[in-house]
Amino acid sequence: MSSTAWSYFNGDWRKGPAQLMSATTHSAWLAHTVFDGARRYEGVFPDLALHCERVVRSALIMGMTPEITPEEIEGLARDGANRFDGNETLYIRPMFWIEEGFGPIDPGTTRFALVIQPMPMPDVEPGFSAQISDFRKPSPETAPTGAKASCLYPQATLAWTAARKAGFNNAVMLDAIGNVAEFTMQNIFIVKDGAVHTPVANGMLLPGITRRRVMLLLKDMGIETIERTIGPAELMQAEEIISSGNHARVYPCNRIGQRDIGVGRIGRRLVTAYRDFAHSKN
């Protein structure tokens, strides 16, 4: 057992970071890469199968020819997780990329790797702060927004870095036409008049696996969920703001800009409900 990363590449497990690309790899300089992120924590793998399915779907959207199935990826992920202490919290990242091509890709050179590394869950109890970013999410006409593609993330990391420099933990990004899209790498929910609202999936945000799971949990809790267009001004009147995503699962936002909102009742209930789901389904 080890606390270092393990990487599956070219049919074998390797302890520690593995060299996946060379200086001439197409995706190293033209970013033709897709990935996904799953978790093992408290001994369970919530929605692991859905993450494995999505990474293959993303590869197909990007014109790749993946030669491994979602079921095989899930099996590898569970096998790799067994190389760690059973109590260790893990981040599980399958990925595909194109090895050869100069402009047009060569789909036959699709490569696969699975990287598993220790990564603790953040303490969600206090919540996190966020500002509204000047950086925006692209539209489907300008980027491959239907895939979880690596080329979409530099915009988000710039927004997140700027937020950190300004004293915030994260940032809310607007879509290309100025409506709320999501946090930098997490979906967003707001509470208003006892209902939960989330931006409609308009092609400019990733309709996340955890987002969908949260919506199902809210239904089970008897709380109405409304998908609609949300303007940035509405964040300043929201009773609660909650994020969902691969890294922290459910994570309430306690401050937007200079407005303190604290962690509310629905956010706390969702944190508990998601944890209960993770254990009951696995």
BELKAHU-V556472 format. One record per pair of residues at least 12 apart in sequence whose ideal C-beta (glycine too) atoms are under 6 Angstrom apart, sorted by the first residue. I is the first residue (numbers start at 1). J is the second residue. If there is no record, write none. Layout:
i=<I | I>
j=<J | J>
This chain:
i=<1 | 3 | 4 | 5 | 5 | 6 | 6 | 6 | 7 | 8 | 8 | 9 | 20 | 25 | 26 | 26 | 26 | 27 | 27 | 31 | 31 | 32 | 32 | 33 | 33 | 34 | 34 | 34 | 34 | 34 | 34 | 34 | 35 | 35 | 36 | 36 | 36 | 36 | 36 | 37 | 37 | 38 | 38 | 40 | 40 | 41 | 41 | 44 | 44 | 44 | 45 | 46 | 47 | 48 | 49 | 50 | 52 | 52 | 52 | 53 | 55 | 56 | 58 | 58 | 59 | 61 | 61 | 62 | 63 | 64 | 64 | 64 | 65 | 65 | 66 | 66 | 68 | 73 | 76 | 77 | 80 | 88 | 89 | 89 | 90 | 91 | 91 | 92 | 93 | 94 | 95 | 96 | 96 | 97 | 99 | 122 | 124 | 124 | 124 | 127 | 127 | 127 | 127 | 128 | 128 | 128 | 129 | 129 | 129 | 130 | 130 | 130 | 130 | 130 | 130 | 131 | 131 | 131 | 131 | 131 | 132 | 132 | 133 | 133 | 133 | 135 | 135 | 135 | 135 | 136 | 136 | 137 | 137 | 137 | 137 | 139 | 139 | 140 | 145 | 156 | 156 | 159 | 159 | 159 | 160 | 170 | 170 | 171 | 175 | 176 | 179 | 180 | 180 | 180 | 181 | 181 | 182 | 183 | 186 | 186 | 187 | 187 | 187 | 188 | 189 | 190 | 190 | 191 | 191 | 191 | 195 | 195 | 196 | 196 | 196 | 197 | 198 | 199 | 200 | 200 | 210 | 210 | 210 | 211 | 214 | 217 | 235 | 236 | 240 | 240 | 240 | 241 | 241 | 242 | 249 | 250 | 250 | 250 | 252>
j=<85 | 118 | 16 | 17 | 117 | 80 | 83 | 116 | 115 | 76 | 114 | 113 | 113 | 99 | 98 | 100 | 101 | 97 | 98 | 150 | 151 | 98 | 105 | 97 | 150 | 58 | 59 | 62 | 96 | 147 | 148 | 149 | 93 | 95 | 51 | 54 | 55 | 94 | 148 | 93 | 246 | 51 | 92 | 81 | 90 | 89 | 121 | 278 | 279 | 282 | 282 | 278 | 209 | 74 | 74 | 209 | 70 | 73 | 74 | 70 | 94 | 70 | 147 | 148 | 96 | 146 | 147 | 147 | 107 | 96 | 107 | 110 | 107 | 110 | 96 | 110 | 112 | 94 | 114 | 92 | 116 | 118 | 120 | 121 | 116 | 117 | 119 | 116 | 115 | 114 | 113 | 110 | 112 | 111 | 111 | 248 | 248 | 251 | 271 | 252 | 253 | 254 | 263 | 169 | 170 | 253 | 168 | 169 | 255 | 168 | 170 | 171 | 172 | 253 | 256 | 163 | 166 | 168 | 171 | 257 | 172 | 232 | 159 | 171 | 173 | 155 | 158 | 159 | 173 | 174 | 176 | 173 | 175 | 181 | 204 | 176 | 204 | 203 | 203 | 184 | 185 | 171 | 173 | 184 | 184 | 183 | 184 | 184 | 204 | 204 | 229 | 199 | 230 | 232 | 204 | 205 | 205 | 243 | 243 | 245 | 208 | 211 | 244 | 243 | 242 | 238 | 241 | 239 | 240 | 266 | 224 | 226 | 218 | 223 | 225 | 226 | 227 | 230 | 227 | 228 | 244 | 245 | 249 | 244 | 244 | 273 | 256 | 259 | 264 | 266 | 267 | 253 | 256 | 267 | 274 | 270 | 271 | 274 | 267>
